[in-house]
Amino acid sequence: MTLVQGTVRRAGGRLRVSAHLINAESGYDLWSDEYERDVRDVFAVQDEITRAIVGALRVKLAANGGAPFARPTTTSPEAHDLYLHGRFFYEKRNEEGLRRALVYFRQAIEKDSAYALAYSGLADTYSFLSAFGFETPREMFPKAKVAALQALQLDSTLPEAHTSLGFISLFYDWDWPAADREFRSALSLDSTYTPALLYHGWYNVAVGRIDAAVSDLERARAIDPLSLILNTRLGTMLFLARRYDAALTQLSRTLALDSSYDLAHAALARVYIQLRQCDRAQLELHRRTRMVAPYYESSALGYAAGACGHQGEATRTLEQLHAIRQRGQYVSPAVVASIYLGLGDKDQAFAWLDRALDDRTWSMFILRVDPMLDHLRDDPRYTRLIQRVGLP
């Protein structure tokens, strides 16, 4: 396996790019070089580096008549720079980062109204603001869909745009065939585009093919072995497949990469809860340096407290969430439902799951496979929920 690493430094109107091609097994450089160019030549530098790496790997590609390998989707360096800033903050997956990403993507579009990638980034950010529980699905996802469709209208060959639309089809429309079609379209355009593999994994969860979901994430991790989100979600898929020992191993490896990665701590806590190792679950939840989505992740804290016998703590969490809702701030009904599940209050849990379904909360499509719902499966209300979501 080979990896590409590099750095980019910017001083005024000049760029200095350092690129390395590394043998992942030995750690030795196979090729390296430095490039110093005017910032306006950023797209030419991308193409030059691509050609150099291809040459270093001695890859023989079909003749392309000298056309660039990296086809830019904007001619504006300013728009491209703003787009990169947007993606940086988007990847933080917290409220501050997502709201800053919105600003950057909008500014990129102001610089170049035909910049398809910026519309795709805008769509993804609207989607994440809902998926992580900061805004209501019914407010964010329609905006996301408008931006995704605009991206595709501008450039139907972008895997990013197909993935943006596939995410909306899966996480909001619950249109399983459309989601599968868009993710497959993205991967046909770029088989190494890991977000498409990640979300196709979630599609396979929705349609009940959990082993295929694990395979999707294993394939994505092989492409980007140091990605924290891919490593974490591989652990999540193993958890949903009830392969708890494998999930523990995978999530521990993820935290070895970055011990401060909160999503991995939360995922590991869920595994410990299922194994009835409550002390370890509580430890993981309190090890987090910050909450990625405070109200959304309250579900893990509240569920763990209730399931582990700390009913007072779970009740206090519920009271806090109800107070937040009364102030007009959004709290996903699925979060409230999960805490009632931890407390063993089935009636309240089903009442709030019904609200979550009406709200089109994305987590409803994992109802059928989530181990934390096992004790509800014999209840007729559970069957009705599955039918209302339209799970195949």
C-alpha positions in Angstrom: 0.0 0.0 0.0 1.2 3.5 -0.8 0.1 6.7 0.9 0.4 10.3 -0.3 1.3 12.9 2.3 2.0 16.6 2.0 1.9 20.1 3.3 0.7 23.4 1.8 2.1 26.7 3.0 0.8 30.0 1.8 2.7 33.3 2.1 1.0 36.2 0.5 0.4 35.3 -3.2 2.7 32.3 -3.2 2.1 28.7 -2.5 4.7 26.1 -1.4 3.6 22.5 -1.7 5.5 19.6 -0.4 4.4 16.1 -1.5 5.6 12.6 -0.5 4.7 9.2 -1.8 5.3 6.7 1.0 5.4 2.9 1.2 2.9 2.3 4.1 4.6 -1.0 5.1 8.2 0.2 5.3 7.6 3.9 5.9 10.2 4.9 3.2 9.7 7.6 0.7 9.1 6.4 -2.8 9.1 9.9 -4.2 9.0 13.5 -2.9 9.2 16.9 -4.4 8.4 20.6 -3.6 6.6 23.1 -5.7 6.5 26.9 -5.3 4.0 28.7 -7.5 1.7 31.7 -7.6 -1.5 31.0 -5.7 -3.4 31.5 -9.0 -1.7 28.4 -10.3 -3.2 26.1 -7.7 -5.0 23.9 -10.2 -1.9 23.5 -12.4 0.1 22.4 -9.4 -2.6 19.8 -8.6 -2.2 18.4 -12.1 1.6 18.5 -12.0 1.7 16.6 -8.7 -0.8 14.0 -10.0 1.4 13.4 -13.1 4.5 13.1 -11.0 2.9 10.5 -8.6 1.6 8.6 -11.6 5.2 8.6 -13.0 6.7 7.5 -9.7 4.3 4.6 -9.4 5.0 3.7 -13.1 1.3 3.5 -13.7 0.4 3.3 -17.4 -2.8 5.2 -18.0 -4.8 5.4 -21.2 -3.7 8.4 -23.3 -5.7 11.5 -22.5 -4.3 13.8 -25.1 -2.5 15.9 -22.4 -5.7 16.8 -20.7 -5.4 17.6 -17.0 -5.8 14.7 -14.5 -7.4 17.0 -11.9 -10.2 18.8 -13.6 -11.0 21.9 -11.6 -14.7 22.8 -11.2 -14.0 26.5 -10.7 -11.5 28.9 -12.3 -11.5 31.1 -9.2 -8.7 30.4 -6.7 -10.6 32.5 -4.1 -13.7 30.3 -4.4 -11.6 27.2 -4.2 -9.9 28.4 -1.1 -13.2 29.3 0.5 -14.5 25.8 -0.4 -11.5 24.1 1.3 -12.1 26.2 4.4 -15.7 25.0 4.3 -14.8 21.4 4.1 -12.2 21.8 7.0 -14.9 23.1 9.3 -17.5 20.7 8.1 -15.3 17.7 9.0 -15.3 18.9 12.6 -18.9 17.6 12.9 -19.7 20.0 15.7 -22.1 23.0 15.8 -19.5 25.7 15.6 -17.7 24.0 12.8 -20.9 23.4 10.7 -22.1 26.9 11.1 -18.7 28.3 10.0 -18.8 25.8 7.1 -22.1 27.3 5.9 -20.5 30.7 5.8 -17.5 29.6 3.7 -19.6 27.6 1.2 -21.9 30.5 0.7 -19.0 32.8 0.2 -17.5 30.4 -2.4 -20.8 30.4 -4.3 -20.8 34.3 -4.2 -17.3 34.1 -5.8 -18.4 31.6 -8.4 -22.1 30.9 -8.8 -21.4 27.9 -11.0 -19.1 26.2 -8.5 -20.8 22.8 -8.2 -18.5 21.5 -5.4 -19.5 24.5 -3.2 -23.2 23.6 -3.6 -22.4 20.0 -2.7 -20.6 21.2 0.4 -23.5 23.5 1.3 -25.9 20.5 0.9 -23.8 18.3 3.2 -23.6 21.0 5.9 -27.4 21.5 5.9 -27.7 17.7 6.2 -25.3 17.4 9.0 -26.9 20.3 11.0 -30.0 18.1 11.2 -28.3 14.7 11.4 -26.3 15.8 14.5 -29.3 17.3 16.1 -28.7 21.0 15.9 -31.7 21.8 13.6 -35.0 20.2 12.7 -34.9 17.7 9.8 -37.9 19.4 8.1 -36.1 22.7 8.0 -32.6 21.6 7.0 -33.1 18.7 4.5 -35.2 20.6 2.0 -32.5 23.2 1.8 -29.9 20.5 1.4 -31.9 19.0 -1.4 -32.1 22.3 -3.3 -28.3 22.7 -3.0 -27.5 19.1 -4.0 -29.7 19.2 -7.1 -28.1 22.5 -8.1 -24.7 20.8 -7.8 -25.8 18.0 -10.0 -27.3 20.4 -12.6 -24.0 22.2 -12.8 -21.9 19.0 -13.0 -23.5 15.6 -13.0 -20.0 13.9 -13.0 -19.2 14.9 -9.5 -19.2 12.0 -7.0 -19.6 14.5 -4.2 -22.9 15.8 -5.6 -24.3 12.3 -6.1 -23.3 11.4 -2.5 -24.9 14.6 -1.2 -28.2 13.7 -2.9 -27.9 10.0 -1.8 -27.4 11.1 1.8 -30.7 13.1 1.7 -32.5 10.2 0.0 -31.4 7.9 2.8 -31.4 10.1 5.9 -34.5 12.1 5.2 -36.6 10.9 2.2 -36.2 7.2 3.3 -36.1 6.4 -0.4 -33.9 3.3 -0.3 -33.6 2.7 -4.1 -32.8 6.3 -4.8 -30.1 6.3 -2.1 -28.5 3.2 -3.4 -28.6 4.5 -7.0 -26.9 7.8 -6.0 -24.2 6.2 -4.0 -23.5 3.7 -6.8 -23.3 6.5 -9.3 -20.8 8.3 -7.0 -18.6 5.1 -6.8 -18.8 4.5 -10.5 -17.3 8.0 -11.0 -14.7 7.5 -8.2 -14.4 4.1 -6.6 -12.1 5.5 -3.9 -14.5 8.2 -2.7 -14.9 7.1 0.9 -17.9 9.2 1.9 -20.0 7.3 -0.7 -18.8 4.0 0.8 -19.5 5.3 4.3 -23.1 6.3 3.5 -23.7 3.2 1.4 -22.8 1.3 4.5 -25.7 3.1 6.3 -27.9 2.3 3.3 -27.1 -1.4 3.9 -28.0 -1.0 7.5 -31.4 0.4 6.5 -32.2 -2.5 4.2 -31.0 -5.1 6.7 -27.7 -6.1 5.0 -25.5 -5.5 8.0 -22.7 -7.7 6.8 -22.6 -5.7 3.6 -22.4 -2.6 5.7 -19.4 -3.9 7.6 -17.8 -4.7 4.2 -18.4 -1.2 2.9 -16.7 0.3 5.9 -13.8 -2.1 5.7 -13.3 -1.1 2.1 -13.4 2.6 3.0 -10.9 2.1 5.8 -8.5 0.3 3.5 -8.5 3.4 1.2 -8.1 5.8 4.1 -6.7 3.8 7.1 -6.1 6.9 9.3 -9.6 8.4 9.0 -11.1 8.7 12.4 -14.7 8.8 11.2 -14.2 5.7 9.0 -12.6 3.8 11.8 -15.3 4.8 14.2 -18.1 3.9 11.9 -16.6 0.5 11.2 -16.8 0.0 15.0 -20.4 1.2 14.8 -21.3 -1.3 12.1 -19.7 -4.1 14.0 -21.8 -3.1 17.0 -25.0 -3.2 15.0 -23.9 -6.6 13.7 -23.6 -7.7 17.3 -20.0 -8.5 16.9 -19.2 -6.8 20.2 -15.6 -8.1 20.7 -14.6 -7.0 17.2 -16.3 -3.6 17.9 -14.3 -3.2 21.1 -11.1 -4.0 19.3 -11.9 -1.6 16.4 -12.9 1.3 18.6 -9.9 0.9 20.8 -7.7 1.0 17.8 -9.5 4.2 16.7 -8.8 5.8 20.1 -5.2 4.8 19.8 -5.0 7.1 16.7 -6.6 10.0 18.7 -7.6 9.5 22.3 -9.6 12.7 22.2 -12.0 11.7 19.4 -15.4 12.0 21.1 -17.5 10.0 18.6 -15.3 7.0 19.2 -15.7 7.3 23.0 -19.5 7.5 22.6 -19.5 4.5 20.2 -17.4 2.5 22.6 -19.7 3.4 25.5 -22.6 1.9 23.6 -20.8 -1.4 23.2 -20.0 -1.5 27.0 -23.6 -0.8 27.8 -24.7 -3.7 25.7 -22.1 -5.9 27.5 -23.5 -4.7 30.8 -20.1 -3.2 31.7 -21.6 0.0 33.1 -18.6 1.4 34.8 -16.6 1.3 31.6 -19.4 2.8 29.7 -19.7 5.7 32.1 -15.9 6.2 32.0 -15.9 6.4 28.2 -18.8 8.9 28.2 -17.0 11.2 30.7 -13.6 10.9 28.9 -14.8 13.0 26.1 -13.2 16.4 25.8 -16.3 18.0 24.4 -19.7 16.9 23.0 -19.9 17.0 19.3 -23.6 17.5 19.5 -24.6 18.1 23.2 -28.4 17.4 23.0 -27.9 14.6 20.5 -25.3 12.9 22.6 -27.3 13.3 25.7 -29.1 10.2 24.5 -25.9 8.2 25.2 -25.4 9.7 28.6 -29.1 9.4 29.6 -29.5 5.9 28.3 -26.4 4.8 30.0 -27.5 6.3 33.3 -30.9 4.7 33.2 -29.7 1.3 31.9 -27.0 1.2 34.6 -29.3 1.9 37.5 -28.5 5.6 37.9 -32.2 6.7 37.6 -31.7 10.0 39.3 -29.0 11.1 36.8 -31.2 9.9 33.8 -34.2 11.8 35.2 -32.1 15.0 35.6 -30.9 14.7 32.0 -34.5 14.4 30.9 -35.5 17.4 32.9 -32.7 19.4 31.3 -33.8 18.4 27.8 -37.4 19.2 28.4 -36.3 22.7 29.7 -34.3 23.2 26.5 -37.3 22.3 24.4 -39.5 24.7 26.4 -37.1 27.5 25.5 -37.7 26.9 21.9 -34.4 25.1 21.1 -34.5 22.0 19.1 -34.0 18.6 20.8 -34.5 15.5 18.7 -37.4 13.4 20.0 -35.2 10.3 19.5 -32.8 11.6 22.2 -35.7 11.8 24.7 -37.0 8.4 23.6 -33.6 6.8 24.2 -33.4 8.0 27.8 -36.9 6.6 28.5 -35.6 3.3 27.0 -32.8 3.4 29.5 -35.2 4.0 32.3 -37.4 1.1 31.1 -40.4 3.3 30.5 -41.8 1.7 27.3 -44.9 3.8 27.0 -43.0 7.1 27.0 -40.3 5.6 24.8 -42.9 4.6 22.1 -44.6 8.0 22.5 -41.3 9.8 21.7 -40.3 7.4 19.0 -43.6 8.2 17.3 -42.7 11.9 17.5 -39.2 11.1 16.1 -40.9 9.4 13.2 -43.2 12.4 12.6 -40.0 14.6 12.8 -38.3 12.3 10.2 -35.3 11.8 12.6 -32.7 9.8 10.6 -32.0 7.2 13.3 -35.5 5.7 12.8 -34.1 3.7 9.8 -31.8 1.7 12.2 -34.8 0.6 14.4 -34.6 -2.9 13.0 -31.0 -3.6 13.9 -30.2 -1.4 16.9 -29.4 -3.8 19.8 -30.6 -1.2 22.3 -34.1 -1.7 21.1 -34.1 -5.5 21.5 -36.5 -5.4 24.5 -39.1 -3.6 22.4 -39.3 -6.0 19.5 -42.2 -8.2 20.9 -44.4 -5.1 21.3 -47.0 -4.5 18.5 -46.1 -0.8 18.6 -42.6 -1.7 17.4 -43.9 -3.5 14.4 -46.1 -0.5 13.5 -43.1 1.8 13.7 -41.1 -0.4 11.3 -44.0 -0.3 8.9 -44.4 3.5 9.1 -40.7 4.0 8.3 -41.2 1.8 5.3 -38.2 -0.4 6.0 -37.9 -3.2 3.4 
